[in-house]
Structures are given as C-alpha cells and as structure tokens.
Amino acid sequence: DGGITQSPKYLFRKEGQNVTLSCEQNLNHDAMYWYRQDPGQGLRLIYYSQIVNDFQKGDIAEGYSVSREKKESFPLTVTSAQKNPTAFYLCASSINEAQPQHFGDGTRLSIL
Amino acid sequence: QKEVEQNSGPLSVPEGAIASLNCTYSDRVSQSFFWYRQYSGKSPELIMSIYSNGDKEDGRFTAQLNKASQYVSLLIRDSQPSDSATYLCAVSLLNAGNNRKLIWGLGTSLAVNP
C-alpha cells in the first residue's frame, strides 16, 4: 500500500541529546513537510522540501535540521538547541504545493 | 488578521443533524482548499478538496466555496458520534516570495451528541 511511514511512534530525549525522526514515503511525491503540533494548537511548519537535495525553513526551524538525499526520505533531527521539544511531530507529502498533503501517523517526542 | 480563520468551537450538534463548519481566508488568489479531520491523538486525514466556486459533494460531506466572499465551508449531513473530531481548513496561499504555501487554520472542534 502507498503511504507515509513515520518512526518511531514514541521517542524520549535526554538533556543535550540530538534525536532523529524518520519519515519515508512511497507515493512518489516531490514535496515533503515536517510539522509540529502542541496540545490545543494548530500545525506549525518546521521545514519543507520541494525537490531532492533542496529544503527550506518553515516558521519554526530553529533547533531543527533536515536532509533530503532521496525522494522517499525526509528525516528530521531535533537538536539539543531546541529547548522545548516535547510535541507531536507530523510528516506529510504532496505532489506539489497546490495539491493536498498526506500525513504519516506522527511521532510523539518527550523529554526524559 | 490571520490568513486562515476558523471558529475554535466546540460546535455541538445532536446525532442526525447537519454540522456546518466555516473557514475564511485572506488571499484573493487562492486556488486550492482542503478540509481535514483530526481525531484526538491522531494525524490529520484529508476528507475534501475543492478548487472552484460552488458545491462539491462526497457522501455525507459537502464542501462549499465562495471565492468572492473568501470563505469555504464544510457541511456534514446526518452527523454521527464518530464524526466528533477537530476539522482543519487548509488554503494554498501565495507568500511574500510569490510562492504557494499551504496555510492551516487552527481547527474547529465538533462534538456530535447521541
């Protein structure tokens, strides 16, 4: 089945640690996105990529990094510089910016 | 003014009634409009896309778009308790760099009471 796979489902980060969230899609979509959602709040864009080997900062990129070495993969690293990382992280993909985005099941990140 | 606005709710309707969810947006040249449903603790799922003025029906769902008035609405007929969720409106807008970007509303919480 075509879709977007995020892993792990739950992740715990220790103080000063970098952690990487995985996102893989087999929809052959060019565009991929990372969002953060806090309780009772909307989706906030962290990074997006419209094509392989290129990505742009979203609204809240500080403390995060990404790479897009393959069309299918768009991993997100939450660095130790992100002081408030506890949130629900959602990866999405779309054919292009005018088409709907499709989401993975999300990763819940908490601080130990 | 926010670029995409929705009433946060909660909107409460009895089972079997019509639920009406509204969304207004700020950009006159928007062309793509989407409604998503998000259950508590889950990721958003696409339920409707609409690109031109008028109504689009899919089962119990109808999306209505009025570009002149800059609003898009979602009607849910014969509401069921399983429709209880947060409904997110998303609009493809031009940003300052003249690039298209999907802007999300904060969502409207719907509760369907048995």
Interface residues (C-beta under 8 A of the other chain):
Chain A: Q41 G42 L43 L90 S94 E97 A98 Q99 P100 Q101 H102 F103 G104 D105 G106
Chain B: Q31 S32 F34 K42 S43 P44 E45 L46 S49 L88 A90 S92 N99 R100 K101 L102 W104 G105 L106 G107
